[in-house]
Amino acid sequence: VKKSHGSFVEFVRSQTAEKREIFVEANKREKLLQKAEDSHASAKKAYRSSLKEAERQLQKRKDFKAQNAGQQNLAQVLWLKNIEQNIKKTLEKSKATHENYLKQYSKLRKVQEENLIAISQIMGLMERIDKKRIERCKRMLSKI
């Protein structure tokens, strides 16, 4: 028993080190996933905000046209041009934020898929480590 005790302690230490490495990798994966989720949420928020702004600009134009139906003075024409330029800018911004949102969504899905694969690999490694430990304990107990 004393002979096998030293080797068993060394075995447990090596398994503990191996588990620590696995947990470090799992934590890295978790941080990558969290970063991707945060980027996605930020892009989604920016996209929704730009859509709301575009809707406000379109409503502003609609209201202006309804109030000034039939009236065409220079100030109103210039004001309408200004509104049209603002609409154009907000629609361009909405398109850009939509593209960014789609890109962040794709990145998030990719990281999620990679994370699922990594988790299944980690679980397999942990199962292998536990099986080794159980077999080692069984052998040691059978000698006693």
C-alpha positions as CSV (number, residue, x, y, z in Angstrom):
1,V,0.0,0.0,0.0
2,K,2.8,2.4,0.8
3,K,4.4,1.7,-2.6
4,S,1.3,2.5,-4.4
5,H,0.5,5.5,-2.2
6,G,3.3,7.6,-3.7
7,S,2.4,6.8,-7.3
8,F,-1.2,7.4,-6.5
9,V,-0.5,10.8,-5.1
10,E,1.5,11.6,-8.2
11,F,-1.3,10.3,-10.4
12,V,-3.8,12.6,-8.5
13,R,-1.5,15.6,-8.9
14,S,-1.2,15.0,-12.6
15,Q,-4.9,14.7,-13.0
16,T,-5.5,17.8,-11.0
17,A,-3.1,19.7,-13.2
18,E,-4.8,18.3,-16.3
19,K,-8.2,19.4,-14.9
20,R,-6.9,22.9,-14.2
21,E,-5.8,23.2,-17.8
22,I,-9.2,22.1,-19.0
23,F,-10.9,24.7,-16.7
24,V,-8.6,27.4,-17.9
25,E,-9.6,26.6,-21.5
26,A,-13.3,26.5,-20.6
27,N,-12.9,29.9,-19.0
28,K,-11.3,31.3,-22.1
29,R,-14.2,29.9,-24.2
30,E,-16.7,31.4,-21.8
31,K,-15.0,34.9,-22.0
32,L,-15.0,34.7,-25.8
33,L,-18.7,33.8,-25.8
34,Q,-19.5,36.6,-23.4
35,K,-17.6,39.1,-25.6
36,A,-19.5,37.9,-28.7
37,E,-22.8,38.2,-26.8
38,D,-21.9,41.7,-25.7
39,S,-20.9,42.8,-29.2
40,H,-24.1,41.3,-30.6
41,A,-26.2,43.1,-28.0
42,S,-24.5,46.4,-28.7
43,A,-25.0,46.0,-32.4
44,K,-28.6,45.1,-31.9
45,K,-29.2,48.2,-29.7
46,A,-27.5,50.5,-32.3
47,Y,-29.6,49.0,-35.1
48,R,-32.9,49.4,-33.2
49,S,-32.0,52.9,-32.3
50,S,-31.2,53.8,-35.9
51,L,-34.5,52.3,-37.0
52,K,-36.4,54.4,-34.5
53,E,-34.6,57.5,-35.6
54,A,-35.5,56.8,-39.2
55,E,-39.1,56.3,-38.2
56,R,-39.1,59.6,-36.4
57,Q,-37.6,61.4,-39.5
58,L,-40.2,59.8,-41.8
59,Q,-43.0,60.8,-39.4
60,K,-41.6,64.3,-39.2
61,R,-41.7,64.5,-43.0
62,K,-45.3,63.1,-43.1
63,D,-46.4,65.6,-40.5
64,F,-44.7,68.5,-42.2
65,K,-46.4,67.6,-45.6
66,A,-49.8,67.3,-43.9
67,Q,-49.5,70.7,-42.2
68,N,-48.2,72.5,-45.2
69,A,-50.4,70.9,-47.9
70,G,-50.8,73.4,-50.8
71,Q,-48.4,75.9,-49.3
72,Q,-45.1,76.3,-51.1
73,N,-42.9,79.1,-49.9
74,L,-39.1,79.1,-50.0
75,A,-38.6,78.4,-46.2
76,Q,-40.9,75.4,-46.4
77,V,-39.2,74.0,-49.5
78,L,-35.8,74.4,-47.8
79,W,-37.2,72.8,-44.6
80,L,-38.5,69.9,-46.6
81,K,-35.1,69.4,-48.3
82,N,-33.5,69.4,-44.9
83,I,-35.9,66.7,-43.7
84,E,-35.2,64.7,-46.9
85,Q,-31.4,64.9,-46.3
86,N,-31.9,63.8,-42.7
87,I,-34.0,60.9,-43.8
88,K,-31.4,59.9,-46.3
89,K,-28.7,60.0,-43.6
90,T,-30.6,58.0,-41.1
91,L,-31.5,55.4,-43.7
92,E,-27.9,55.0,-44.6
93,K,-27.0,54.8,-41.0
94,S,-29.7,52.1,-40.5
95,K,-28.3,50.1,-43.4
96,A,-24.8,50.3,-41.9
97,T,-26.0,49.3,-38.5
98,H,-28.0,46.5,-40.0
99,E,-25.0,45.1,-41.8
100,N,-23.0,45.4,-38.5
101,Y,-25.8,43.7,-36.6
102,L,-25.8,40.8,-39.2
103,K,-22.0,40.5,-38.9
104,Q,-22.1,40.4,-35.1
105,Y,-25.0,37.9,-35.3
106,S,-22.9,35.6,-37.5
107,K,-19.9,35.9,-35.2
108,L,-22.1,35.1,-32.2
109,R,-23.5,32.0,-33.9
110,K,-20.0,30.9,-34.9
111,V,-18.7,31.3,-31.3
112,Q,-21.7,29.5,-29.9
113,E,-21.2,26.6,-32.3
114,E,-17.5,26.5,-31.4
115,N,-18.3,26.7,-27.7
116,L,-20.7,23.8,-28.0
117,I,-18.0,21.7,-29.7
118,A,-15.5,22.7,-27.1
119,I,-17.8,21.9,-24.2
120,S,-18.5,18.4,-25.6
121,Q,-14.7,17.9,-26.0
122,I,-14.1,19.2,-22.4
123,M,-16.8,16.9,-21.1
124,G,-15.2,14.0,-22.9
125,L,-11.8,14.8,-21.4
126,M,-13.3,15.1,-17.9
127,E,-15.0,11.7,-18.4
128,R,-11.7,10.2,-19.5
129,I,-9.9,11.6,-16.5
130,D,-12.6,10.3,-14.1
131,K,-12.5,6.8,-15.8
132,K,-8.7,6.7,-15.3
133,R,-9.1,7.7,-11.7
134,I,-11.8,5.1,-11.1
135,E,-9.8,2.3,-12.8
136,R,-6.7,3.3,-10.8
137,C,-8.7,3.2,-7.5
138,K,-10.2,-0.2,-8.4
139,R,-6.8,-1.6,-9.1
140,M,-5.4,-0.2,-5.9
141,L,-8.3,-1.6,-3.9
142,S,-8.1,-5.0,-5.5
143,K,-4.5,-5.3,-4.4
144,I,-5.5,-4.6,-0.8
